Amino acid sequence: MRSTIVDVAKEAKVSISTVSRVLNNNYPVKLETRIKVEEAIKKLNFKPNSMARSLITRKTSNIGVVVPGLTNLFFPTVVESIEKYLKRNGYIISLCNTSADPLKEAEIIDELVSRQADGIIVIDPTMDNFHNHYFEKISKSIPLLVVNGGTKGYKCNSISYNEETGTMEAFDYLLKLGHSKIALVRGYKSYSYDIKEEMYKNMIKENKLSYSKVINIGNGNSINAVLDTQKAVEKLFSSNNIPTAFFACNDMMAVGILNACSNAGISVPGDISVIGFDNTLLAEISNPKLTSVDLNMKQIGHKAALELLDIISYGFDVNRKVVLDTRLVIRQSCGEAK
């Protein structure tokens, strides 16, 4: 039979209110008394009712983590790191998938607020909910942190990568290999994709390149991203507008490019070079292994959890902007242009 707070009070020979004070740590208790209560809790294997405790402390110890998809290994890796750190600090997470739908994204966040989550982390949010000022509005009512979002010009706590620098490093590498016909593969409704396309267009302009090709496959984080990319690239191969290199906005798209090349009998990196982004496990197990921009996913997960806990503790009506560095990991998927 499960022990109750009454059982603990009897075992420790103290009042129920004293046990409650020890559990919630909201009033001073003599050290001798605290030790007696803690020993009784341990002896009886007492587990406090989390719902009852939340009514007293006004804390649910629950953090909402919102992602646009679960297929892209970037998100599970970051979420795992977030959960690991939050768990150490007494929190559990509620993981929610928006499928990159702005309406669903807002509905999920509203639901987390109504369920009294202690805070929310939104990873790679849609731009729609920045443009309509939804994130600015919601961040005034709950501790909110956006990871990899377009918060520039908006009052919203954020942590992101220096994607501009990471993207340009990848393009510079392709240019040094002699590539002048570079195609970009991206998805839709993502600030991250928009930044990469902007850098792509700047690179073309600054280097006075005549070749330009942007392929938008739709939902770049869905389970179909690899196949959708493959089909789009195979369609490109049937034209006379074939590039010598591809830059993919994530590793799933890069694998789709590799598959299309394999089916068409095109050698990578002999005939075409491919660079991915995120440096997920896919980059290591693909054939050939992918050159990819590394985001140190575990670091950003840990940092996101740390930042959110600070916001919860010290006030959330602030405007924190944390930017982390990236690095290009060179493997086997790139070669000199022919």
C-alpha positions as CSV (number, residue, x, y, z in Angstrom):
1,M,0.0,0.0,0.0
2,R,1.3,3.4,-0.9
3,S,2.5,5.6,2.0
4,T,0.9,9.0,2.6
5,I,2.0,12.2,4.2
6,V,0.1,11.2,7.3
7,D,2.2,8.0,7.6
8,V,5.4,10.1,7.3
9,A,4.2,12.5,10.0
10,K,3.5,9.6,12.3
11,E,6.8,7.9,11.6
12,A,8.8,11.1,12.2
13,K,6.5,12.1,15.2
14,V,5.9,15.5,13.7
15,S,2.8,17.4,12.3
16,I,1.6,17.0,8.7
17,S,2.4,20.7,8.2
18,T,6.0,20.1,9.1
19,V,6.3,17.3,6.6
20,S,4.8,19.6,4.0
21,R,7.4,22.3,4.8
22,V,10.2,19.9,4.4
23,L,8.8,18.6,1.1
24,N,8.2,22.0,-0.4
25,N,11.1,23.8,1.3
26,N,9.0,26.9,1.6
27,Y,9.4,27.5,5.4
28,P,12.4,27.1,7.7
29,V,12.6,23.8,9.6
30,K,15.1,22.8,12.3
31,L,17.9,20.6,10.9
32,E,17.2,17.9,13.5
33,T,13.5,17.8,12.5
34,R,14.3,17.9,8.8
35,I,16.6,14.9,9.2
36,K,13.9,12.9,11.0
37,V,11.3,13.7,8.3
38,E,13.8,12.8,5.5
39,E,14.6,9.5,7.2
40,A,10.9,8.7,7.5
41,I,10.4,9.5,3.8
42,K,13.2,7.2,2.9
43,K,12.0,4.4,5.2
44,L,8.5,4.5,3.9
45,N,9.5,5.1,0.3
46,F,7.1,8.0,0.2
47,K,6.4,9.6,-3.2
48,P,4.7,13.0,-3.0
49,N,1.7,13.6,-5.2
50,S,3.0,15.8,-7.9
51,M,-0.4,17.4,-8.6
52,A,-1.0,18.2,-5.0
53,R,2.5,19.7,-4.8
54,S,1.9,21.8,-7.9
55,L,-1.1,23.4,-6.2
56,I,1.0,24.4,-3.3
57,T,4.2,25.5,-5.2
58,R,2.4,26.7,-8.3
59,K,5.0,24.8,-10.3
60,T,4.3,21.7,-12.5
61,S,8.0,20.9,-13.0
62,N,7.0,20.4,-16.6
63,I,8.7,22.0,-19.6
64,G,7.2,21.9,-23.1
65,V,9.6,21.2,-26.0
66,V,8.1,22.0,-29.4
67,V,9.7,20.7,-32.6
68,P,8.7,20.8,-36.3
69,G,9.4,17.1,-36.8
70,L,11.0,14.0,-35.3
71,T,12.4,12.3,-38.4
72,N,15.4,14.7,-38.7
73,L,18.0,13.4,-36.3
74,F,18.9,16.9,-35.4
75,F,15.8,17.4,-33.2
76,P,15.9,14.1,-31.2
77,T,19.6,14.7,-30.5
78,V,18.9,18.3,-29.2
79,V,15.8,17.2,-27.3
80,E,17.7,14.3,-25.6
81,S,20.3,16.8,-24.4
82,I,17.6,19.2,-23.1
83,E,15.8,16.4,-21.3
84,K,19.0,15.1,-19.7
85,Y,19.9,18.5,-18.2
86,L,16.3,19.4,-17.1
87,K,15.9,16.0,-15.5
88,R,18.9,16.7,-13.3
89,N,17.1,19.8,-12.1
90,G,13.8,18.2,-11.3
91,Y,11.9,18.7,-14.5
92,I,10.2,16.5,-17.0
93,I,9.5,17.4,-20.6
94,S,6.4,17.3,-22.8
95,L,7.6,16.7,-26.4
96,C,5.2,18.1,-29.1
97,N,5.5,17.9,-32.9
98,T,4.0,20.7,-35.1
99,S,4.8,19.2,-38.5
100,A,6.0,22.8,-39.4
101,D,2.4,24.0,-39.4
102,P,2.1,27.5,-37.9
103,L,-1.5,27.0,-36.7
104,K,-0.7,23.7,-35.1
105,E,2.4,25.3,-33.5
106,A,0.4,28.1,-31.9
107,E,-2.3,25.6,-30.8
108,I,0.3,23.4,-29.1
109,I,1.9,26.3,-27.3
110,D,-1.4,27.6,-26.1
111,E,-2.2,24.2,-24.8
112,L,1.1,24.0,-22.9
113,V,0.3,27.4,-21.4
114,S,-3.2,26.3,-20.3
115,R,-1.6,23.2,-18.7
116,Q,0.6,25.5,-16.7
117,A,4.0,24.4,-18.0
118,D,6.8,26.1,-16.2
119,G,8.4,27.0,-19.5
120,I,8.6,26.3,-23.2
121,I,11.4,25.7,-25.7
122,V,10.5,26.0,-29.3
123,I,13.0,24.6,-31.8
124,D,13.2,25.8,-35.4
125,P,9.8,27.6,-35.3
126,T,7.8,28.8,-38.3
127,M,8.3,32.4,-39.4
128,D,4.6,33.0,-39.6
129,N,4.3,33.1,-35.8
130,F,7.1,35.8,-35.7
131,H,5.5,37.9,-38.4
132,N,2.2,37.9,-36.6
133,H,4.0,38.7,-33.3
134,Y,2.6,35.5,-31.6
135,F,5.9,34.6,-30.0
136,E,6.4,38.1,-28.6
137,K,2.9,38.0,-27.1
138,I,3.3,34.5,-25.6
139,S,6.7,35.2,-24.2
140,K,5.1,37.9,-21.9
141,S,3.0,35.2,-20.2
142,I,5.4,32.3,-19.8
143,P,9.2,31.7,-19.9
144,L,9.9,31.0,-23.5
145,L,13.1,30.2,-25.4
146,V,13.4,29.9,-29.2
147,V,16.1,27.7,-30.6
148,N,17.2,28.4,-34.2
149,G,14.5,31.0,-34.9
150,G,14.2,34.3,-36.7
151,T,14.1,36.5,-33.6
152,K,16.0,39.4,-35.1
153,G,13.8,42.4,-34.7
154,Y,11.5,40.7,-32.2
155,K,11.6,40.8,-28.4
156,C,12.0,37.1,-27.7
157,N,14.6,35.0,-25.8
158,S,16.7,32.9,-28.3
159,I,19.7,30.7,-28.7
160,S,20.9,30.0,-32.2
161,Y,23.9,29.2,-34.4
162,N,25.9,31.5,-36.5
163,E,24.3,29.9,-39.6
164,E,25.5,32.7,-41.9
165,T,29.1,32.0,-41.1
166,G,28.6,28.2,-41.2
167,T,26.8,28.4,-44.6
168,M,29.4,30.7,-46.1
169,E,32.2,28.4,-44.9
170,A,30.6,25.5,-46.8
171,F,30.2,27.6,-50.0
172,D,33.8,28.9,-49.7
173,Y,35.0,25.3,-49.5
174,L,33.1,24.4,-52.7
175,L,34.4,27.5,-54.5
176,K,38.0,26.6,-53.5
177,L,37.4,23.2,-55.1
178,G,36.6,25.0,-58.3
179,H,32.8,24.7,-58.3
180,S,30.9,27.5,-60.0
181,K,27.6,25.5,-60.6
182,I,26.2,25.0,-57.1
183,A,22.6,24.1,-56.4
184,L,20.8,24.7,-53.1
185,V,18.2,22.2,-51.7
186,R,15.9,23.6,-49.0
187,G,12.6,23.1,-47.3
188,Y,9.8,25.5,-46.6
189,K,8.6,27.7,-43.6
190,S,11.9,27.9,-41.8
191,Y,14.1,30.8,-40.8
192,S,17.1,28.4,-41.0
193,Y,16.3,27.6,-44.6
194,D,15.7,31.3,-45.4
195,I,19.1,32.3,-44.0
196,K,20.9,29.6,-46.1
197,E,19.1,30.7,-49.3
198,E,20.1,34.3,-48.5
199,M,23.7,33.4,-48.1
200,Y,23.5,31.3,-51.3
201,K,22.3,34.3,-53.3
202,N,24.9,36.5,-51.8
203,M,27.6,34.0,-52.7
204,I,26.4,33.9,-56.3
205,K,26.3,37.7,-56.5
206,E,29.7,38.3,-54.9
207,N,31.4,35.7,-57.0
208,K,29.6,36.8,-60.2
209,L,28.4,33.2,-60.9
210,S,26.0,32.6,-63.7
211,Y,24.5,29.4,-62.4
212,S,21.7,29.5,-59.8
213,K,19.3,26.8,-58.8
214,V,17.1,26.6,-55.6
215,I,15.1,23.4,-55.1
216,N,12.4,23.6,-52.4
217,I,11.2,20.1,-51.4
218,G,8.5,21.1,-49.0
219,N,8.6,19.8,-45.5
220,G,12.3,19.2,-45.0
221,N,11.9,17.6,-41.6
222,S,9.3,15.0,-42.6
223,I,9.8,11.3,-43.0
224,N,9.6,11.8,-46.8
225,A,12.4,14.4,-47.0
226,V,15.0,11.9,-48.3
227,L,12.6,10.5,-51.0
228,D,11.3,14.0,-51.9
229,T,14.8,15.3,-52.4
230,Q,15.8,12.3,-54.4
231,K,12.8,12.8,-56.8
232,A,13.5,16.5,-57.2
233,V,17.2,15.9,-58.0
234,E,16.4,13.1,-60.4
235,K,14.1,15.6,-62.2
236,L,16.9,18.1,-62.4
237,F,19.2,15.4,-63.8
238,S,16.8,15.0,-66.7
239,S,17.4,18.6,-67.7
240,N,20.4,20.3,-69.2
241,N,20.9,22.4,-66.1
242,I,23.0,20.0,-63.9
243,P,25.2,21.5,-61.2
244,T,28.7,20.2,-60.2
245,A,27.9,20.6,-56.5
246,F,24.9,20.6,-54.1
247,F,24.5,22.3,-50.8
248,A,21.7,20.7,-48.7
249,C,20.0,22.5,-45.8
250,N,20.1,19.3,-43.7
251,D,21.7,15.9,-43.9
252,M,18.4,14.2,-44.8
253,M,18.3,16.2,-48.0
254,A,21.9,15.5,-48.6
255,V,21.2,11.7,-48.4
256,G,18.4,12.2,-50.9
257,I,20.9,13.8,-53.3
258,L,23.3,10.9,-52.8
259,N,20.5,8.4,-53.6
260,A,19.6,10.3,-56.8
261,C,23.3,10.3,-57.9
262,S,23.6,6.6,-57.2
263,N,20.5,5.8,-59.2
264,A,21.7,8.0,-62.1
265,G,25.2,6.4,-62.1
266,I,26.8,9.7,-61.1
267,S,29.9,9.5,-58.9
268,V,30.1,11.4,-55.6
269,P,32.5,13.1,-55.3
270,G,34.0,12.2,-58.7
271,D,31.3,13.9,-60.8
272,I,29.3,15.9,-58.2
273,S,30.1,17.2,-54.7
274,V,27.6,17.2,-51.8
275,I,27.6,19.1,-48.6
276,G,25.0,18.6,-45.8
277,F,24.1,20.6,-42.7
278,D,23.7,19.6,-39.0
279,N,26.3,16.8,-39.0
280,T,23.9,14.2,-37.7
281,L,24.6,10.4,-37.5
282,L,23.6,10.3,-41.2
283,A,26.7,12.1,-42.2
284,E,28.8,9.3,-40.7
285,I,26.9,6.3,-42.0
286,S,26.1,7.5,-45.6
287,N,28.2,6.3,-48.6
288,P,30.3,8.3,-49.2
289,K,30.5,9.9,-45.8
290,L,29.0,13.4,-45.9
291,T,30.9,16.7,-45.5
292,S,28.5,18.6,-43.2
293,V,28.3,21.7,-41.1
294,D,28.5,20.7,-37.5
295,L,26.1,22.4,-35.0
296,N,27.3,20.5,-31.8
297,M,23.7,19.5,-31.1
298,K,24.4,18.3,-27.6
299,Q,25.9,21.6,-26.7
300,I,22.9,23.6,-27.9
301,G,20.5,21.3,-26.0
302,H,22.4,21.7,-22.8
303,K,22.7,25.5,-23.3
304,A,19.0,25.8,-24.2
305,A,18.0,24.0,-20.9
306,L,20.4,26.2,-18.9
307,E,19.1,29.4,-20.4
308,L,15.5,28.5,-19.9
309,L,16.1,27.6,-16.2
310,D,17.8,31.0,-15.8
311,I,14.8,32.7,-17.4
312,I,12.4,30.9,-15.1
313,S,14.5,31.8,-12.0
314,Y,15.3,35.4,-12.8
315,G,12.4,36.7,-14.9
316,F,11.2,36.0,-18.4
317,D,10.3,39.4,-19.7
318,V,13.8,39.9,-21.1
319,N,15.4,39.7,-24.5
320,R,18.3,37.2,-24.4
321,K,20.2,36.5,-27.6
322,V,22.8,33.7,-27.5
323,V,24.7,32.8,-30.7
324,L,26.9,29.7,-30.9
325,D,29.7,28.9,-33.5
326,T,29.6,26.2,-36.2
327,R,32.4,24.3,-38.0
328,L,32.7,22.5,-41.3
329,V,33.5,18.8,-40.9
330,I,35.2,17.6,-44.1
331,R,34.6,14.0,-45.2
332,Q,34.4,12.1,-48.5
333,S,31.5,13.7,-50.4
334,C,33.3,16.6,-52.0
335,G,36.0,16.8,-54.7
336,E,37.4,19.2,-57.2
337,A,35.2,20.4,-60.0
338,K,35.8,18.9,-63.4
